[in-house]
Amino acid sequence: MTPEARIAAAVDILDRVLAGEPAERSLTTWARGNRFAGSRDRAAIRDHVYDALRRRRSALALSGQSTSSGRALMIGLLREDGGDPGTVFSGQGYAPAPLSAQEAEALSSAPVRGDLPEAISLDLPDWLVAPLRARLGDDFGAAMEAMRHRAPVFLRVNAARSDRERAAEALAAEGISTRHSPLAVHALEVIDGAGRIKSSQSYLTGLVELQDAASQAAVESLPLTSGMRVLDYCAGGGGKVLAMAARAQGTWFAHDADPRRMADLPTRAERAGVAVRRIPTERVAVEAPFDLVLTDVPCTGSGTWRRTPEAKWTLRPERLEELTRTQDDILSDAQALVRPGGALAYMTCSLLEQENGDRIAAFLMAHPSFELETERRFSPLDGGDGFYLACLRRNQAASFP
């Protein structure tokens, strides 16, 4: 496919996304209907789509148009990246149709990037500017600018199998170039060959797992020692319980309110050489108490919007309030599973303090038998996703519920 044809494909896919279809589904549907497109074509089209979604607000403004469409977003994106939309939107071959007179007029009168209002320039909904600025302070502008661009890809080396040096060598032999991340001791940042990861022997044999460096750093901060009974209460795919199991010998349990999210965990655990017992909700209290309960709670995902940019534009204040209630409920339920002297860890991939420190403050007010032991906040400027960890300790003298 020519570069112009890839942009035409991105325009069509973006129109489907703007109509409400999830981006991943739209990309998959397009690929199935256009099997002539090679892997490089699909990767380039995916990049166009996600770049446009990350920069949706500024791209529309730079196009000069007032209504979002796939064409408008790609016109604005091309302009910001220094291209000439008129040469791409030419109608020649498989290129998008030529700019209409209205599009050309709008483009000629569109503002330059330096004149865009802050929220538009940083690609944020207006209502999120104040809470994010309050959380990030002087780093607000730089952090939000980083969120407008593609996220780095990180691997976690399975410490039970190897170290970073040997893992990096094994990956390099398979055409995957990496460098050490300073954020976590087992983290490798992929600098070339990311598309080969899931078919590589290093991945298939459990030498490495895909996991963001901030998430890895948070797990490294957990108070793990050998022999502990540990419950990952919101396990999902199980990435964090596997990361914990690579650090220490223990008895590992995984639970999720929706057991379907854990469907891949047995395969991943076998690949990593770890025994993880999945337990349904009705059995959690029976297996308690635990030395450590990890709650990686549902959240806005605002720290991962580079990877899931659609979520930034669909989030509403009422949804944030609903999530904070869920987070409070999970903490309240999980604390009852922690033994006296044990630890309760709370994690989000959010940059919003409403989901982070505010929830811990509310929890401590309601549960005086716990105290805050560790608290860490990560922003994109640290190298990985936005992330939050609070580790709470139950008083040794407290009675078990």
N, C-alpha and C positions, 0 to 999 in steps of 0.2 A: 504494500500500500504506500502511496505517496504521503508526505506530511500533510498535504491538504485533505486527502481522503480520511486520514486519521482524525483530523479536526471535524470533518463532516460527520463522522461516526460519533465523536464526542458530543456534538450538538444534538444529535438524535437521542442519545442516552440521557443527556442532561434534561431534555424536555420530559422524558419519562420520570426522572427523579423529581423534577419540579412539580409534576402532576401527582406525586405522592408515592411512587414506587421506590423501594429501597435501592440504594446505589448498587449494592452487590448483586441483587437480583436483576437489575437492569443490565449490568455488565455481562452477567451469565447468559441472559436471554439473547443479548446481541451476539455474543460469541457463538452460541448454538445456531443462530440463524445465518452466520457469516463464517462458515468453517474454512473459507479460503484465507482468513486472516491468520498470520503466523504468530508465534509467541511474542516476538518483538512488537508486532503491530498491537496486539492485545495489551501489552505492558504500556506502550506509549499512549494508547487511548485511555487506559485506566489512569495514568498520570494526569492527562488533560482533565478528566472528569473530576478527580479529587482536588487538583489545583483550583479548579473553578469553584468547587464547593467550599474549600477553605477560604477563598477570597471572594466569596459570592457578593458581598455588599460593595466592596471597592470595585470589583470588575463591572458590576452593573453601572456604578457611578461613572467610571471611566469610559463606558460605551456611550454615555450621554442619554441613555434610554431610561424610562421610568418603570417599565414592566419587565420582570425577569423572564428570560427565555434562554434556551441553549445558545442561540445565536448571539444574544446580547452579552452573555457571560464570556463566551469565547472571544468576541470582539474586544471587550474590555481587558481580558487577560492578555491577548496578543499585544494590545497597546502598552500595557504596563511592562511587558517583557521586551519592549523595544521593537516589536514587529510592525509591519504595515498591514492592517486588516484588509485593505483593498486588494493587495496582491494575493492573499489567501482566499478571500471570499470573491472568487473570480468567475465561478461557474464553469471553468474549463476542466475537462476530464471528470474526475470524481470529486472535485473541490466543491465547497458549499456554493450556493447560488450567490450571484453578485450582490453587493450592498445595494439596497434600495435607496432612492433619493432621500427618504426620511431618515434612514440609518446613517447615510453619509452626512446629512445636515446635523443630526444629533451628535455624531462623532466630532465634527468640526467645532462644535460649540461646547463640548464636554470639558469639565475642569481637568487640570493637571493633578497628578497625585499629591503634590505638596499643598494644594489648596483644599483637599478633602477634610471635612470635619473629623475629629479624632476617632469617634466610634466607627465611622465608615472606613477611615484609613486603616484602622486596626482590625476591621472585620468582626465587629461585635454588635450584638443587639444592644440598644441604648440602655436597657434596664440592668445589664450586667456590668456596665462600666464602673459604677460606684463600688459594688462589693468586691470586684476584682482589684480595683485600685487600693481599697482599704487593706486587702490581704497582701498585695505585692509591694505597695509603697513605691519607692524610687525605681524598682525593677518593673513596674507595670508596663511601660511602653515597650521595653526590650523583650519582655516575656511574651507579650501579646503579638509582637512582630514575629517572634520565633514560632508561635502557633499558626501563623499564616503559611508555613512551609512544611514540607514533608518531614515526618519523624524519622530519626535514625532507627536502624534495625539492630537489635541486640540479641546475643545468645548467652545462655547461662551454661557454663561448663559444669558437668556433673562431677562434683568434688569427690564422690565416692569412686569414680572411675579414672580420673585424670586431673591434670592441672592445666592452667591456661596456656602455657608454652607448648605442651605436647598437643593439646586440642587445636591450637592455632596452626600447628604444623600439619596435623591431619586434615583440617579444613582446607589449607592451602593446596595440599595434594589433590583435592577434589575441585579446585578452581574457585574457592571461596576465600577471599582476602579479609583479614580482620586486624583489629588493633585492640590493645588493652584499654578498657574503660577505667578511669580513676574512681568512678562512682561506687563500684562493687568489686569485691576481690575475685569473683568468678565470672565477671562480665566481659564479653568480647563484643566490640562494635563491628558490624559488617560494613566494609567499605567497597566491596565488589563481589558480585556473584550471589546476591540475596535470592535470586530466583532458583538457585540450585539447592537451597538448604533442605527442603523437605524430601528431596530425592537422594540426598547424600547419605553415605554410610555412617558418617559421624552423627547425623540426626536419627537415622533409622535404628542404630544400635544403642541409642541412649547416651552417647558421649556429650551431646549438647541438646538444649531445649531452647525454644524461642521464649524469651522473657525480657521485658523492659528492665533497664539498669536501675531505675529508681525503685521498682518493685523488688528487685534483687537486694538492693541496699536496705530496704525496709525489713525484709526477711532476715538479713544478716544482723539486724538490731534486736531481734527477738531473743529472749532469755532461754535458750535451748541448752540442755545438758543431757548426757546419755541416760537412758532408762525412763524418760518421761513418757507419760500418756498424753497425747496431743490430739485435739479435735480441731479440724478445719471446718468451722460451722457453716460457712457460705462457700463451699469448695468450688462450685462451677466445674471447670475442666481439670482442676487439681494442680495447677502450676505451682501454687504456694506450698501445698503439702509435700509435693515432690522436692521443692527447693529446701524445705525444712529437713526432710529425710536425708538429703545429701549432706547435711551438716552434722547430724548426730544419730546415734542408735536410739531407737525408741519404738513405741507402739503407736501407730498412726491410724487415725479415724477421719473419715470424710462424710459430711452431711450437706445437703442442699434442700431448700424448700421445694425446689423442682428437681426431682431425681434425674430427669432427662438431661440436665446440664452436665451430669457426671458420667454420661455414657462412654466417653472416650478415656476416662480415668484408668480403667483396668489395663487397656493397651499401653497407655503412657507409663503406668507404674511398672508393668512387665518390662518395657523397654529400658526403664531406668534401674531395674533390679531392686524394686522397693515393694514391700507388702503394705497395702493400704486397704483398710476395711471400710466399706461404705455402709452407713447405717441410716435407716429411715427415721423420720421424725419421731415416730412412736417409740423408738428404741433409744433415743438420745439420752433421756433422763435415766434409763436403766443402766447405761454404760458409765454414767457420771459417778464420782467426780473426776475431773481431768486436771493435770498439772498446768496445762496451757490451753486456752480456747482462743482461736483466731477468728475474728469476724471481719472478713473483707466484704463490706456491706454494699448493697445496691446504692448507686449514687448517680449524679448527673454525668459523670465521666468527663468533667470539664478539663481535667488534666490530660485527657487523651484525644482532645478534639482535632489534633493533627491527623489522627488515624480514623476518626469517626466524625467528620465535619458536619454531617447532616444533623447530628444531635444538638449542635450549637444553635441551629436556626429553629428547631422545633421545641426547645426548652421554654417553659412558661413559668412565671412565679408560683402558680398554684401547683405545678408538678414538683417544684423544689420543696414546697411546704409538705407535700405528700411524702416525698422521699425522706425528709428529716423525721417525720413521724415513724416511718418504717425503720429508720436507723435507730431511733430511741427504743422501739419495740424489740429489735434484735439484740441490742445491748442488754436490755432488761431480761430477756429470755436467756441469753448466753451467760450472764453473770451467775445464774443459779446453778451452772454446771461446773464452776471453778472451785477447787478444794481450798480450804483455808491455807493461806500462804502461797496459793497459786496465782497465775497471771492470766489476764484478759487483754488481748490485743485487738485494737480497732484500726482498720485501714480503709481508706478510700483512694480512688484515683481522681480526686477533685481538688481544685484550687480554691473553692469557696469555703470561707470560714464557717458559714452556717452549717456545713456538713462535717466540719472538722472540729476545731477547738470549741465551738459553741455546743456541740453534742456532748463532748467530754465534760465540759463544765456542768451541763444539765444532769448528766449521769452521776457525777460526783456529789452533786447536791442531793440526789435521790438515794444514793447508795454510799453512806459514809464509811462502810467497812472497806472501801477501796481507796487507794491513793495513786496519783499519777507518778509513774516511775521514769518513763521515757517518752519524749515527744519529738518527732522529726517532721519537717515540711520540705518538700522538694518542688522546685519550679522547673520549667523547660530550660532555664539558664544553667541548671546544674548538669544538664546533658541528656536527661531522660524525660519521662512524662512528669506531669504534675502529680504529686502523690502525698499522702499524709499517713503517719503512724502515731498512735498513742498506745503505750503499754501500761496497763494498770495492775496493781498488786493487791490481792485480797489480804486483809489483816490475818495474821497467823492465829489470833485468838478468836476470830469470827467462827460462828457455828455454820456447818454446812446445811443448806436449806433442806 
